[in-house]
Amino acid sequence: MPTLSILIPARNERENLPYLLESLAPQLSCEVECWVCDDGSDDGTTEWLEQHATRLGVRWFRSAPRPDGWVGKNWACYQLAARAQGEWLLFLDADMRCEGGFVNALRRYLAQTDAHLVSAIPTFTPSSLPVALLKLMVPFSVFTLLPLGLAERHPNPAFAFANGQVIALRKTDYAHWLPHFFVRGTVLEDVALAALVKRHGGTVRLLDARACLRVSMYSTLREAMDGFAKNAVAICRSVPMAVLVGVMLAMVYLYPLAALWMPTQRGLATLAIGLAGVIFGLSARVVGLPFRLGWLYAGSVALGLLTLGRSVVWYRRGAIVWKGRVYRALR
């Protein structure tokens, strides 16, 4: 099996990082190393690493000053890759949780794959119902607009998709393409990385990792809205497209609820509501959430529209605020 470097960018992850590293520690070996880049944390992450990293077999370092034009995560990943010794580089977000056996299962897959970039779909573990409803917009948006088979097989970068929480690339490909350098100013870096790989003629593979990977991103609704707002307009490609998407979401998924009160439209409205509940329920199942959550889809759409509106405001003013930093928003 190939050697593996697990690379974790961490900024203010005191609540998440210990769980990830504790889950990874038993899976490390002479063939599997783990590096953490502490990206200017001020919440106790640094102190925790000083006390526990050696015990867990993890190496870490403080990030060098971030150059102009770089998003913090991309800069941290770029530095991590420079230190990695493995044949494959696995970039993991700090809010991931890895079940026992995950690392070797991934290495077995990497040993036989022809892919240049490998990503995965984990199980979502939201902290509350409102957070779960907002998170439901992620699988709904991805799986209804971009079939994963198309994202894998079609060579056009327009059909690129990857989950930035877990991305693996060969070290030789990374050294040749320098992907984080070329997407250095991009907030939606995961899709940009997949598109870059496709532009180079590479292939992307998406794995079902729900049995061995869990993600617990965003502990509060406000944090979740901010986190998704930083990417929402970028996903839509522009502010005008984001506004159009918002109008379409409201018309297709919220208008039928109002139409229930119109006798001439009640039948079609009931059918539309039923179909919407099924679509959202199936989307929930894809990421390990209960199907019944789909029947609360109106809450998901409403929270999604509020988040999209917040993103439009940020992008219109040209600045995205995230984890205490301000990034330039490309309109």
BELPE-V443803 format. One record per residue. PHI is phi in whole degrees, 0 to 359 (NA if undefined). Layout:
BEGIN
PHI, PHI
END
This chain:
BEGIN
NA, 288, 287, 223, 249, 267, 238, 235, 281, 221, 230, 53, 241, 301, 281, 256, 303, 303, 295, 295, 291, 296, 285, 274, 309, 292, 260, 277, 200, 294, 257, 227, 251, 225, 239, 237, 255, 277, 267, 70, 292, 225, 244, 102, 300, 300, 296, 296, 297, 300, 274, 238, 300, 298, 301, 271, 76, 253, 258, 211, 205, 275, 297, 290, 307, 284, 292, 301, 90, 260, 283, 304, 297, 295, 295, 297, 295, 298, 291, 298, 298, 293, 266, 290, 246, 288, 288, 239, 249, 247, 269, 239, 286, 289, 268, 277, 230, 249, 286, 302, 91, 299, 298, 291, 297, 294, 297, 297, 293, 297, 294, 241, 278, 261, 286, 260, 226, 240, 233, 208, 254, 267, 276, 275, 233, 289, 273, 202, 297, 301, 295, 298, 296, 291, 297, 299, 294, 291, 296, 300, 295, 289, 278, 267, 257, 222, 304, 297, 300, 292, 298, 280, 270, 282, 285, 291, 300, 297, 258, 282, 205, 209, 262, 296, 289, 209, 222, 239, 222, 294, 297, 295, 294, 298, 295, 280, 264, 48, 300, 291, 294, 280, 246, 302, 261, 264, 286, 273, 285, 293, 295, 296, 295, 297, 294, 297, 300, 293, 296, 275, 85, 277, 245, 241, 233, 242, 258, 273, 247, 297, 283, 230, 228, 233, 230, 236, 288, 69, 271, 232, 296, 299, 296, 294, 296, 296, 297, 283, 295, 293, 250, 300, 294, 299, 296, 281, 85, 193, 297, 302, 293, 296, 297, 297, 299, 299, 297, 295, 300, 296, 291, 282, 250, 256, 303, 303, 294, 289, 292, 302, 274, 255, 307, 285, 246, 299, 296, 294, 296, 297, 297, 297, 294, 298, 297, 297, 299, 293, 299, 292, 296, 295, 297, 297, 300, 300, 250, 81, 271, 291, 303, 299, 299, 299, 286, 259, 301, 299, 295, 298, 295, 298, 295, 297, 293, 298, 293, 297, 298, 298, 296, 300, 299, 300, 289, 294, 274, 82, 216, 247, 255, 209, 51, 78, 239, 247, 246, 287, 263, 275, 271
END
